[in-house]
């Protein structure tokens, strides 16, 4: 089912009226863990993303990456 929530937040990153999709028929844990949400490329596009796999941390900053 298509959804357009008023606001989605992940830390300081915010998207308003973003397209989302939900399917109530999906099993609770099809991947072995509960998936509470999926933030797609369109959500992250205005941000610079850094993933630290050692510390299992995600860093989000507004703007493009500096070289």
C-alpha positions as MATLAB code, in Angstrom:
seq = 'XXXXXXXXXXXXXXXXXXXXXXXXXXXXXXXXXXXXXXXXXXXXXXXXXXXXXXXXXXXXXXXXXXX';
ca = [
       0.000    0.000    0.000;
       1.477    3.392   -0.923;
       1.891    5.845    1.960;
       2.964    9.477    2.277;
       3.779   10.135    5.952;
       3.892   13.747    7.077;
       7.490   13.353    8.237;
      10.236   10.701    8.407;
      13.316   11.180   10.613;
      16.589    9.365   11.018;
      18.693   11.399   13.430;
      18.865   14.946   12.023;
      17.878   13.774    8.522;
      14.242   14.642    7.717;
      11.996   13.923    4.739;
       8.499   15.391    4.504;
       5.792   13.718    2.433;
       8.170   11.019    1.166;
       6.717    8.088   -0.773;
       6.627    4.876    1.269;
       5.180    1.443    0.796;
       3.825   -1.026    3.333;
       2.552   -4.553    2.926;
       0.637   -5.981    5.897;
       1.077   -9.500    4.460;
       4.867   -9.506    4.958;
       5.931  -11.854    7.767;
       7.257  -10.164   10.896;
      10.861  -11.395   10.477;
      11.465  -12.639    6.929;
      15.187  -11.757    7.138;
      15.826  -13.082   10.645;
      15.388   -9.640   12.230;
      12.494   -7.212   12.459;
      12.531   -4.590    9.706;
      10.979   -1.492   11.243;
      11.613    0.736    8.254;
      13.442    1.097    4.986;
      15.048    4.421    4.064;
      15.660    4.364    0.302;
      18.088    6.308   -1.886;
      15.692    9.256   -2.332;
      15.755    9.828    1.450;
      19.562    9.898    1.647;
      20.202   11.845   -1.585;
      20.651   15.324    0.024;
      23.086   13.910    2.609;
      26.618   12.583    2.857;
      26.545    9.094    4.368;
      29.404    7.308    6.113;
      29.047    3.753    7.394;
      31.511    2.485    9.999;
      31.144   -1.289    9.808;
      33.637   -1.864   12.632;
      31.654    0.188   15.150;
      28.336   -0.539   13.355;
      27.557    3.197   13.147;
      25.881    5.326   10.483;
      26.835    9.006   10.137;
      24.629   11.456    8.226;
      25.608   15.028    7.303;
      23.786   17.513    5.088;
      25.530   18.399    1.810;
      27.947   16.760   -0.570;
      31.077   14.889    0.464;
      34.313   16.860    0.634;
      37.292   15.401   -1.196;
];
